[in-house]
């Protein structure tokens, strides 16, 4: 009987210990610790690049802005690296003079025993004598930024000049400084918004320089969309017997038509009818403009023609 009681006590004690361990997640922590100790591989995308060199007298160009870094280590190390926002890939050109240089990337901010591979593993950088120049900015609002009912009548930028810093040869390449809206949304009314500036060479390739300020105010004024088209004269009616039209001379050879850009894109000319019924000698006639369905108006909305009859 006594032995039976001690047996029950031992079983109860064992159950109590198991319950305590379960409540405090001891087994889970053991398993998790084992899991975090396992090897893992992950890729850090778009790690920022830093080039170390003599910033006071030189300017570096050609280095990528970001690289990808493959990590290999314990799960806990990799997770720690993924949460670290201070990691950067460094190209160390300390002490180098002007010229082209190649260097391997070294990643800063990782645990020492964490393995990594940078892609690409190296980069070529051009160091040039630093030059700063004041240059004019061109407003560059594209017609693609404007809705179909309007077109640009005027565009301006403020300030009109900025300071551009770069290598001597890079500065020489610059043909344009273009300001374009940061927000690419379509505009349908007069607009002033923040624009970013990009340097281009004569072939519209980007030039690697630093621009200050790098943003300006870009303003665009709009007007109703229109295009110029030719008038195609068409003589209608029957001349008096024995006569024929020699030639027709219009007061206006072309007119401005208004409407939606997509509706007008295939319209290159407008028919202008000239009624010469029963005419027998030279005469001036009003031209009836046959506007297509989607043309909202024409300017001028009427014109005259001189009809020469023989």
Beta strands, then each sheet from edge to edge (+ up, - down):
strand 1: 39-52
strand 2: 58-61
strand 3: 66-74
strand 4: 88-92
strand 5: 99-104
strand 6: 106-108
strand 7: 115-119
strand 8: 122-136
strand 9: 138-139
strand 10: 150-158
strand 11: 161-167
strand 12: 176-181
strand 13: 191-200
strand 14: 210-212
strand 15: 215-224
strand 16: 226-236
strand 17: 245-250
strand 18: 254-258
strand 19: 269-275
strand 20: 283-290
strand 21: 297-299
strand 22: 303-309
sheet 1: 6+ 4- 1- 3+ 7-
sheet 2: 2+ 8- 5+
sheet 3: 2+ 8- 11+ 14-
sheet 4: 9+ 12+ 13- 15+ 10-
sheet 5: 17+ 22- 20+ 19- 16- 18+ 21-
end
